[in-house]
Amino acid sequence: MRPVAERVGRKLQNGDDLESALEDDKLYFPPIFLSLAVVGEQTGNLPEVFHELEKYFVLQQSLQRQFWFTLAWPLFQFIVAVYGVIPLMLLVLGFVADMHAGSEPLDPLGLGLLGVTGALAWMGAVTAILLVLFAAYLIATRLLRMGKLLDGFMLKVPVLGPCLRALALGRFSLALRMTMQTGISITKAVRLSLKATGNEAFAASGPEMKASLKDGEELNVALAVTRLFPEDYINIIANAEEGGRLTEVLEHQTEQYQEEASRRMKALTWAVSILMWLVIGMLMLVFVFRIAWVVLIKPTYDAMDFYDKATGS
C-alpha cells in the first residue's frame, strides 16, 4: 500500500480533492471505503467517517482471520490428499506394475494413470480444473459484467447466501447511517450505501430505489422494491421512520448484522470444512473400492466363474 499512499499524497499536495486522488487507485480500496471517504470529505465529517471505518475494518479483519483459521486444517488435508497422497500412490502403483508386467496393474482411478506420467497428469488435471473455474469467474464478472447475476445466485445458495446477505446488510446500515448524518439527499445516500455493500446484486438495485424515492415513497417501500432486504429489516426501518429515529435504529442494525455475519461466517467455514472432508472421503472410498475390486473381488469372481465352467454348473 505504500506506493498507493505516495501517489494519493502527491495528488493531494497538488490540490486535488480526495475523490480525485483515489480515482486512479480505486481498485486497491473496498467500495465502502471509497463511498464513505468521499461523503466524509464533501460534508466535513472525514475524521468521524474514518473512525467508524476503522472499527468496521477491524471487525472485518477478525472475521477473515476466523474464516481462514477454521478452514486451514481441511484445506491442508485437501492439498495433501490431492497433491501428495494420490500422486504418491500412483507412483508406487506404477513401480509395482513395472515389476509385475504380466499381471493386471492396479488402477484405482480407472483412468490408466500410473507412474510418474500418471502422477503428473493427475496434478496437472486438478490444477487445470481449478484454474478454469477461477478464470471463468473472472471472465463472467470482469468481461461479461455478470457480477449481478452471480451475486444474486450466491445470495440464494444455502449457508453461503445468508452469510453474504448479513455482510451486505451490515455494510448498508453503516453506510446509510453515516451518509444520512452528513445531510446529503436520501437518493444519493441510498446509492452510495448500496455501492458500499460490495455486492453487485445490491448495487444494481440502485435505479429501482432511486425511482421509488423520487416518486415520493418512503425508504421502507423503496427497500421492498428491490426484493433483496428481509421483511423484518424493512419493518424495522418503517417503524424507525415513523418514530424519527432512523439513524439510531440503523446503528443498532449495523451492530446486529455484524454479529449475525460473525455467526454466519462460523457456519460457512464449518460447512466448507465438512464439504472438503466429504470430497476427500469420497476420493479415498473410490480408491479403496477400486483396489479391493482388482485385488479381491474380481479375482474371486473370475475363480468362481472358472469353477462353474469347469464343473458345468
N, C-alpha and C positions, 0 to 999 in steps of 0.2 A: 504493500500500500504506500510505501514511502515515495516512489516516483509519481504516483497518482496525486498524493498530497502536495508534492512540489509543483506539479502542473496547475492544480487548483489554486495554490497560493500565489503563483505568478500572475494568474488571471485576475485574482482579487486585487493584487498590488497595482495592476494596470487599470483598475477602475471598473472591472466587470462586476455584476451582481452575482450572488451565489448560484442562482439558477443557471445563468450563462456559464459560470465557471465549472459547474458539474455536468453540463450537457455532453461534452466530448467524452467524458469518462463515466457516463451513467450506467454502463454495463457492469461496473465494479461495485455498484451500490444497490441494496434492496429497494424495491418500489416504494415501500412505506417510508424509507429514509428520504428519498427524493421528493415525495409528495409533501411530507410534513416540513422538511427543511425549507422548501420554497415558501410554504404558507407562513412559517415562523418568521422568515426574513421580511416578507411583504407586510406583515402585521406588527412587527417589532417585538414579537414574543419568542425570538430564537433561543435564548437561554432556557426558558421554560420547556420549549419543544425538545431541545436536546436532552434535558434532564429526564423527560418522560421516555424518550427514545433509548436512553441509557438503561433505564430499568427494564424496558421491553427486550432489548437485545441481550441483557444478562440472563433473562428468563429463557430466551430462545437458545442461548448457548448451553444452558443447563439441560434443556430438552434434547438438544443434539447429542450432548455427551451421554445422557441417559440412554438414548436410542442406540448409539454405537457400542456402548458398554454392554448392553443386553444382547446385541447382535454379534458381538465379536466372536464368542465361542462357536455358535452354529456356523458362522461364516468361515471360521478357521477349519472346522470339520469338513465343510463343503469343499474348500480349496484343497485340503489334504486328500480327501477322497477322490476328487476329480483329477487333480494334477499330481497326486503322489501314489496312493494305494492302487488305483486302477491301472495306470501306466506300468507300475512295478509288477503287478500281476500279469499283465500282457507280456512283459519282458521275460518273466520266469516261465510262463507257459510256452513262449516261443522257443526258449532254450530246451525245454522238455520235449517239444515237438521235433526239434532238430536231432535230439538224442534218440528218439524213437520214431524214425522216419517211416516205418512200415505201419504204424498204428494210427488210428484217427486222432487228430490233435484236439485238445480241449479248447473250445471256442466259447467262452462264457457270454460274449456279446452277440454271437450268431452272425457277425459281420465279416468274419475272416481276418480280424485284426489281431495279429500276433507278432511277437518280437519287437525289435527296435522300430521297424516301419509301422507296425500296428499301434505302438505306444505314441509315436509322433503323430500319426493320423488321428488318433483319438483326441489328443490335446489340441491339435490344430482345428478339428471339427468343433469342439466345445468352445474354443476361443472365437472361431468364426461366427458361431451362433450368437454368442454374447455381443460381439461387435456389430453384427447385423441388426440385432434388436436395438442397440444403442443408436446406431446410425438411422434406423427407421424412425425412432423417437425424435431425433434432431431434425430430420427432413420434414416430418409431419408438423413440428412446432415452429421451426425457423423458416423453411422454404414454402411449405404449403399452407402456412398460417392456420393450422388445425388445432392450435392450443385450446381454443374454446371448447371444441368437441371432446378433446382428450381430457381436459379438466372436468368437464361436465360428466363424462363417463366415469372418471375416477371417483367423483362425488357419490356415485351410485354403487360403488364396489363395497361389499361388506367389510367392516373393520377399518379399511383404508378411508372410505368416504366420510364416516363420522369424524375421523381424526382431522382430515383436511378441512371439513366444514367448521369444526371448532376453532382451528387455527385462523381460518378466514374471518369468522365472526368476531374473534378476539381482536384481530387487526382492524377490522371495520369499525368496531366500537371505539377503540382507542383513537383511530384517525378521525372519526366523526366528532367525538367529544373535543378533541384538540382544535379541529378546524372550526367548529361552531363557536368555540370560545374566542376565536380571533375576530369574529364579526363579519366574515365573508358570506356571500349568498349561499343559501341552502343548496341550490343546484350545483354550484362549484364545490361545496363541501362534500356532497354525496359523490360527485365524480372523482374527486381526489381520494376519498375514503375507499371507494370500490377499487380504484387502481392500487391503493396501498395494501389490499388483501394479498397481492401476489398470485391471485388465481384468475386465469383468463375467463372462466365462466362468469365470475362475479364482475370483472372489469367490463365484459361485453354487455352487461345489462344496464350500463350507464345511460344510454339513449332512452331506454324504456322508462327508467325512473325520472330522468330529466323531463320527458314529455308529460309524465303524470304530475310532477310537481308544478310545471308551468300551467297545467290545466286547473290548478288550484287545489289539488288533492293534498291531504296531509301525508306526513312521512311514512306512517304505518301502511297507508294504502299503496304508496309507491313501492314500498318493500314487498308487499304481497304480489305486485305485478310481476316481479322477477321470478317467482316460484322457487327461489333459492333459500329464502330465510325461513326458519322453523316457525310454526304458528305461535308457539309460546313467546318467541322473541318479538314477533310482530305485536302480540297483545301487550307485552311489557312496554314496548315503545309507545303504543297507543295510550296506555294509562299515564305514561310519563308526559306525553304531550298535553293531555288534558289537565294534568296537575302542574304543568310548568316546571317540571324537574328533569328535563331531558338530559342535561349534562351530568347530573348526579347519577341518574339511572345508567347512563352509558358507562360511567366509571365503574359502577358495580358490575355491569355486564362484561366489561373488559376483564376484570378480575375473575369472574365466574368462568368465562370461556377459556381463559389462560389455565385455570385449574383443570377444567374439563379436557383441554388439549393435552395436559400432562398425563391425565388418566388414560385418555385415548391412545397416547403415544406408547404407554406401557403395554396396552392391549395389542397394539400394532406390532411392537417388537416381539412380543411373545408369539403372535400369530406367524410372523415371518420366521421366527426360530423353529416353530413346530413344522412349518412348511418345508424348511431346509432339512430337518431331521427326517421328515417323511420321504423327501426325494432321495436322500442318502440311503434310507432303509429300503426303499423300493429298488434302488440300484443293487444294493447288496443282496436282496432277496432274489433278483433276477439272476445274478451271478451264481449264487449258491444253487439255485434250481438248475441252471444250465450245466454246472459242473456235476451235480448229482445225476442229471439225465445222461451225460456222457459216461460217467464212471460207474454208476449203479443201475439206473432204471433201464437204459437202452440195452446194455449187455444182458441183463436179466430177461428182458423181453425177447431179445434175439435168441437166447438159450431156450426159453420156453417154446418159441416158435419152431426152432430147430428140432426140439424133442417131439413136438406134435407132428411134425412132418415125418420124422423118423419112425414113430410108432403108428402113424396113420390115423391118429385120433384127431 
